Every structure is written in C-alpha cells, then in structure tokens.
C-alpha cells in the first residue's frame, strides 16, 4: 500500500457520497412531480469489474489482503466508484386528480415513488459517510506528518 492510497481511497468515497447526496436531493426536489421516477446510486469497487464476492475472495486469499512488494494474491485497494444511477422500479401511488394534465382517462395521476422520510434518512446517512471519509483523510494526513517529523 502506497503512501497516498489512504487519501485516494477516502477521496473516492467522498466523491461517491457526494454523488449520492446529489441524487437524493434530486429525489426530494421531485417528490411531488407527476411522472418522476426515484433514482438510486449503485456503488462498486473502483478499478475492479468483479462482484463483491470476487473482491472479498481475493482479499481473503492473501495473509494481509493487500498486494505486497513481493507479490500478493489480490489487488491493492482502490476505493469506490459510482457504477451507475438507476431508476427505482417501485411503482408510485395513484392519486385521483381529474383536473391534472397528467391524469389518465380515469382521472388518476401516477405520483413519484419518493418518500420524503426515506430520502431524509438517506441524506443523513450519506452525510455521515462523507464525514467519515473526511476524518479518514485527516487521520492519514496526520500520520504522514508524524512520520515525516520522525525522519527529521
């Protein structure tokens, strides 16, 4: 593991959580927009096309879970990346509003499948994860500063 790997991993997490917060904010903004479909962010290990089980198996196959200078069995950690933004397939509820231009022939409007409570909980969770990445980055920086201080 290189000297900047911890910072790069934390930075990738910060970017992924920022994207998640943006999507959650968009969901909240469109919670009352007829025809809107809730969006979800899909995260995956950065730089690796495999599934989680493959990544875990690779990490468990070497004693440290990391690639060493002498040749390890698994790849070095690279953080997280946004694999995509997908629509939530859950159907929205039907509301009777015959005066709405989006109403069907029976007078019902399909409202978004967005729950404001769920989205606020997601936003708090994403904010806490972002703060954890900031703390991890600050801790890595402090450790590097202390190591350089020892070398003086």
N, C-alpha and C positions, 0 to 999 in steps of 0.2 A: 504494500500500500504506500503510495507516494505521499509527499508532504502536503500536497494540496487536495488530495482525494476527499478528505472530510469536508472541506469547504465546498468543493464541487458537488458533493452529494447533497449537502444542506441547501445549496443554491438551486439544485434541480427540484428538490422538494418544495422550496419557496415558489418557484415558477409554476409547478403543478398545482399547488394550493391556491395561488393567485388566479389561475385559470378556473379552478373550481368555484372560487368566490365570484368571479365574473359571471359564470353560468348560473349560479344560484341567484345572483342579483337580477339577472335577466328573467329567470323564472318568477321571482317576486314581482317584478315590474309588469309582467304579462299575466298575473294571476286572474285578472278579470277580462282578458281579451279573448273573445269568442274565436275558436278555431286554433288557438295556440296549443302546442304540444310540449309538455315539460321535457327538459333536456337533462342528461346525466353525463358526467365526465368519466371516461374509462382510463385508468392509470395502468402502466406496465413498467417493468424494469427497463431502464434506459440502456440502449445499445445491445439488447438481447431480444431476439424474436420469439424465444421459447415461453412456455407457460410457467406459472409459478412453481408447479411441481418439478419441472426440469431444473429451474434455478435453484430450488431448495436441495434437490438431489445432488447437484454439482457442488453446492456449498458444503454439504454433509460428507462428500466423498474425500475431502482433504482434511487433515487434522485442524487447520486454522480456518478453513472456509475461504481462504484468500490465495491468490497466486503468489508464490514466493519467488525470490530471485533464482532459486534452484529448480524451479518447475513445479507448479502445483497442478492439481486436477481441475480446478474451477477458475472461472474468470474473476478478475478483481471487481469489486462493487463499483457501479457507475451511477447510481442514483435511480431516479424515477422520471418517467416521461408521460406526457399525455398521449395515449394511444388513439383517442378519438372522443368525439362528442356525439352521443346517440340520443334518439328520442325515446322517452319512456312510453312503452306500448299500452299502459293502463288507460282505458277509456275515461274521458271526463263525464261529469254528470250532465243529464239533460234537464234543462230549465224551461218551463213554459213561459214564452215571451213572444206572442204572435206579432208584436209591433217591431221587433228587432229585424233589421235587414238580413241577418244571418240565419233567421229561423227557417226550418224546413216546412214542408207542406202542412204538417200537423201543428205548426206553431212552436215547436221546440228548438231550443238553441243548445248546441253542444258546448259546454263550458270547459275551460282547461282542467287538466288533471293535476293542478298545483294546489298543495295545501300550504298555506302561509306558515302554520306552526312547524311543519316538517322542514320547510325551507329555512326558517329562522334557526332551528336546531342544527341543520347542516351548516349554516353560515357560522355559527358559534364553534362548531367542530373544526371547520376549515381555518378559522381564525386562530384557534388554539394550536393546530398543527403547524401553521405558519410561524407562530411564536416559538414553538419548539425547535423549528429549523433555525430561527434567528439565534436562539440560545445555543444550539449545537455549533453554529458557525462562530459565535463569540467564544465559546469554550475552546474550540480548535485554535482560534487566533491567540488566545491567552496561553495555551500550551506551547505554540510555536514561539511566542515571545519569550516565555520562560526558558525554552531550550536554547534559544539564541543568547539569552542572558548568561546561561551556564557556560557557553562556549567562549565568552569574552575573557 
